[in-house]
């Protein structure tokens, strides 16, 4: 898809995952045993052959930059185009832009130098495996100024209350974008727009001291723009709280759910780490769990997700928990309904128990 470039706009995303976002932005939070949340939207773009991608970030982006690197894992380390991580480093004393409009204004060179005429804008909190080619084809066929992507959700959950909802007429034209709790058309915060129209809207909003592109530039102008809705029907996990993160992570232990996300024609890519396979010591027991490479299991693991390099010592029992990279769980400990962030060390004979509705979370590098 040479005619579209990508923007992953993290500026408006709030870091709502408590301890998991103390030291990183939400897009860099680990998910699914070996991935980060940003991997899904970035892989979707690469699968659609979008080769120019910018990441707009403002806060706590060190971990994100470390994960993305040069973009080589996604084939975005290119001589022309590729991956651009664009933190706020602006020095124009005459700049009056505010909010996420600052990113569009101060990184205008990214858009001017790109050869693509259309822009796909998205966030990172909606985990899915979507084919953007179909959405782009729909955008061109309908002659839309803007196409927003939404998913009909039969059963609304707590995490959907924070999402934008899309209202449309019988032709599929968007008439309103609200936070109506009873509307089942959940916006994925993804849109396709022509590059020139994008920059015109940005300039219009800045001139009027506005500060949010989607709210001030799109929602407030639905009567003037032809905004169409494209319906997506695949897997969707909205990650905007600890509870939703835990629920959707644990749902991956269901083989059907796991296949819906990962066993598609389009692959989900992530940073490559050369580590040995997981090692299961004699006497260990593992049931219904995702165990990443580099783990050493001496104890018992049930209904849990272990990221790379976790060491579970003899006599330890882990149930219904998420243990991130390089955690060291000493002997004869018990953790249940717990999320351990990276590099946590749990001393021998310790017990941590949360509940499935509100798991107990331990921030990274803690020693308990």
C-alpha angles and dihedrals in degrees: 000000000000093000097067134065126194136234122188102197110198096163096094095042114105120219096240101156095092111210092013091063099041091101104018141039118257093256090063096053112122116246137178100012100292110020140082123224092250091057092076100055092038092051091048089055093048091048088055089053094248101157100175111067129164126195114208109203133161110173139040094355101147093095090046093052091048091053097045097041111164092339092252094138088062095039090251099123094106138153090231120033119338127129122351119188104198115188119176107285104143127154105174106126091195094055112120098173120126139194118001089339086078090068094051092045100044094042095049090127089068090061097038094052096045116096094211118101098204131058129209111206121192145150129225107242097086110078112203144129103235132167105228090190090075092049092049092049089052090049092055095043094052094045090230124174088211132009118201119196119224139167127221103232113195095195115038115212133197093269091058092064090079094048127099113250124213125224118194141178125235092279094056094254112145112242099174141006112205144150093247106160092209097053111102095198100097117194116228090207089243124128141171119215138163112262096234092049089049093055092043090055091046091053091046092052095045092051089057095046094249121153112198124064099201098041099039100029103038112017094044091050103046090121092057100038128063099234115180129192122229116201119223118195105183134094116317131181118179108207109194104125141031089254094053091044092053094043096050093042092053091045088067088073085073104089092215092055092045092052092048090059104034109019096073131114088258114067128219109232130201142171111299119235121183104225133145122257119274113281121221113199120213110275095028122126128205125180131178095342141130110235118185125211119278095038123132114205120194099148137043126299122183130175092345143124119230120189126209121310100009116156117207110188128212117291094017119129122203119186132175091347142128116225116186132208122322098354114158115212110191125216126296095012128138126211123174130171090001136137115209115191122214124307097009116157117206113197122226120289096013124147124207118175128172131165130258092244093051114017121204110253127204118195121233122284094015120147114211 
